Structure formats: structure tokens, C-alpha cells
């Protein structure tokens, strides 16, 4: 287990997502409110719910990566243009803060990844023939399974 003094220091460092993307810790804005759910009197006294706000413009990355992230996460921004992550999974404010940072890291990492897209090509003549041959085989197989009904006996 990490001692509380060390844990606070760990939070002060920048979060490196990849060689090209870094989240500066100073750009993270935390808001704390009272959480709902289990927790007994702790719920009524301590603000354990964490709301993490982050502006993608503060991200240390190329403008291309920032624009890709903005495009992919456009539905997650609030009216001011901040990315908002809310966590109240734990009864500990410190734990919820850590979870919120992990969620933000995962969201940004996933959004910054550029999928190589497939260029559609026309099927070759031989692939068309293979497909048709396969369909004919399946048709014959199903035809053999059918019951032969003799209509003359009625």
C-alpha cells in the first residue's frame, strides 16, 4: 500500500499516455461534492464524489492529435468546451480522484488512437466464382436433405 504522503506526490506528476500525448497535472480541475448511495454518515459529511474537468487544448500533443480527440469526443464536451468525468464509485475521495484520472487517461488514449482504414476494392473474378460455387454446394446439400414427396399416391 502506498503511504498517503507519497500518493499525493504521485498525483502531482504529469500523466504520460504515449510518446506523443501527455496530460499536464496542472490542467486538471477537480470539483468535490457529496456522493449518493452507501456510506452511512460518511455520505452526509464528506464530499467524496469527484468531477474532473479537462480542456483538450491544455493537452501536450500535436494539433493534429488534439483535433482528432476533439472530433471523436465532441459529444462528451460541456457548453464551455471542457471534458467532464464524474466518479462516485468509492467512499474515498482520494480513490475516486484516482479512478477519475484513470478514466480520463483511458478516454483520451482511446480517442487519440487513429484507426488505419481499409480501402474498399472490387472482388476479383476468382473470388466471385468461389462464392458462387460455395452457394451452389450449399444449395445441393439442402436439396438432398429435403424429403421427397410423391404426389401421385394421394
C-alpha positions as CSV (number, residue, x, y, z in Angstrom):
1,X,0.0,0.0,0.0
2,X,1.2,3.5,-0.9
3,X,1.7,5.9,2.1
4,X,-0.7,8.9,1.8
5,X,2.3,11.4,1.6
6,X,3.7,9.5,-1.4
7,X,0.3,9.2,-3.0
8,X,-0.2,12.9,-3.1
9,X,3.2,13.3,-4.8
10,X,2.2,10.8,-7.4
11,X,-0.8,12.9,-8.3
12,X,1.3,16.0,-8.9
13,X,3.2,14.5,-11.9
14,X,2.1,14.8,-15.5
15,X,0.3,11.8,-16.9
16,X,2.1,10.3,-20.0
17,X,-0.3,8.5,-22.2
18,X,2.1,7.8,-25.1
19,X,5.3,9.2,-26.5
20,X,3.2,11.9,-28.3
21,X,0.5,12.6,-25.7
22,X,0.9,14.0,-22.2
23,X,-1.7,15.3,-19.7
24,X,-0.3,18.1,-17.6
25,X,-1.5,17.7,-14.0
26,X,-1.9,21.4,-13.6
27,X,-4.6,21.4,-16.3
28,X,-6.8,19.0,-14.3
29,X,-9.7,20.8,-12.4
30,X,-11.3,18.8,-9.6
31,X,-14.6,19.5,-8.0
32,X,-15.8,17.6,-5.0
33,X,-19.5,17.1,-3.9
34,X,-21.4,14.8,-1.7
35,X,-21.9,11.4,-3.2
36,X,-25.2,9.4,-3.2
37,X,-25.5,5.8,-2.2
38,X,-24.0,3.7,0.5
39,X,-21.6,5.1,3.1
40,X,-23.6,5.7,6.3
41,X,-22.9,9.1,7.9
42,X,-19.8,9.4,5.7
43,X,-22.2,10.3,2.8
44,X,-23.7,13.2,4.8
45,X,-20.4,14.7,5.9
46,X,-17.6,14.1,3.3
47,X,-17.6,15.2,-0.3
48,X,-16.4,12.0,-2.0
49,X,-17.9,12.4,-5.4
50,X,-15.3,13.7,-7.9
51,X,-15.9,15.7,-11.0
52,X,-12.9,16.1,-13.2
53,X,-12.8,18.8,-15.8
54,X,-10.2,19.0,-18.6
55,X,-9.7,21.1,-21.6
56,X,-8.2,19.3,-24.6
57,X,-6.4,22.5,-25.6
58,X,-4.2,22.0,-22.5
59,X,-3.0,18.6,-23.7
60,X,0.6,18.3,-24.7
61,X,0.2,16.9,-28.1
62,X,0.3,17.9,-31.8
63,X,-2.6,20.0,-33.2
64,X,-3.5,17.0,-35.4
65,X,-3.9,14.7,-32.3
66,X,-5.9,17.4,-30.5
67,X,-8.3,17.8,-33.4
68,X,-8.8,14.0,-33.7
69,X,-9.6,13.8,-30.0
70,X,-12.0,16.8,-30.2
71,X,-13.7,15.2,-33.2
72,X,-14.1,11.8,-31.6
73,X,-15.2,13.1,-28.2
74,X,-17.3,16.0,-29.4
75,X,-20.4,14.6,-27.6
76,X,-18.6,14.5,-24.2
77,X,-17.8,18.2,-24.0
78,X,-19.9,20.6,-21.9
79,X,-21.0,24.0,-23.1
80,X,-17.7,25.6,-22.2
81,X,-15.7,23.0,-24.1
82,X,-14.4,21.0,-21.1
83,X,-14.2,17.3,-21.0
84,X,-16.1,16.1,-17.9
85,X,-15.5,12.9,-16.0
86,X,-17.7,12.1,-12.9
87,X,-16.9,9.3,-10.4
88,X,-18.5,8.2,-7.2
89,X,-17.6,4.5,-7.2
90,X,-15.7,4.6,-3.9
91,X,-16.4,6.1,-0.5
92,X,-12.9,7.6,-0.5
93,X,-12.3,11.0,-2.2
94,X,-8.7,10.0,-2.9
95,X,-9.8,6.7,-4.5
96,X,-12.4,8.5,-6.7
97,X,-9.8,11.1,-7.7
98,X,-7.5,8.2,-8.9
99,X,-10.4,6.5,-10.7
100,X,-11.4,9.8,-12.5
101,X,-7.8,10.3,-13.7
102,X,-7.7,6.7,-14.9
103,X,-11.0,7.2,-16.8
104,X,-9.7,10.4,-18.4
105,X,-6.5,8.7,-19.4
106,X,-8.4,5.8,-21.0
107,X,-10.8,8.0,-22.8
108,X,-8.0,10.3,-24.2
109,X,-5.8,7.3,-25.1
110,X,-8.6,5.6,-27.0
111,X,-9.6,8.8,-28.8
112,X,-6.0,9.6,-29.8
113,X,-5.5,6.3,-31.5
114,X,-6.0,6.6,-35.2
115,X,-7.6,3.6,-36.8
116,X,-6.0,2.7,-40.2
117,X,-8.9,2.5,-42.5
118,X,-9.4,-0.1,-45.2
119,X,-9.7,1.0,-48.8
120,X,-12.5,-0.9,-50.4
121,X,-11.6,-2.9,-53.5
122,X,-13.6,-4.8,-56.1
123,X,-13.8,-8.5,-55.6
124,X,-11.7,-10.5,-58.1
125,X,-13.2,-12.8,-60.7
126,X,-11.9,-15.9,-58.9
127,X,-13.3,-14.8,-55.5
128,X,-16.7,-14.3,-57.2
129,X,-16.5,-17.8,-58.7
130,X,-15.6,-19.3,-55.3
131,X,-18.5,-17.5,-53.7
132,X,-21.0,-18.8,-56.3
133,X,-19.5,-22.3,-56.1
134,X,-20.0,-22.3,-52.4
135,X,-23.6,-21.2,-52.7
136,X,-24.2,-24.0,-55.3
137,X,-22.7,-26.6,-52.9
138,X,-24.9,-25.4,-50.0
139,X,-28.0,-25.4,-52.3
140,X,-27.3,-29.0,-53.4
141,X,-26.7,-30.1,-49.8
142,X,-30.0,-28.6,-48.7
143,X,-31.8,-30.1,-51.7
144,X,-30.6,-33.6,-50.6
145,X,-31.9,-33.0,-47.1
146,X,-35.4,-32.3,-48.4
147,X,-38.0,-35.0,-48.1
148,X,-39.1,-36.3,-51.5
149,X,-42.9,-36.2,-51.5
150,X,-44.7,-38.4,-54.0
151,X,-47.8,-36.5,-55.0
152,X,-49.2,-39.4,-57.2
153,X,-50.2,-41.5,-54.1
154,X,-52.9,-39.0,-52.9
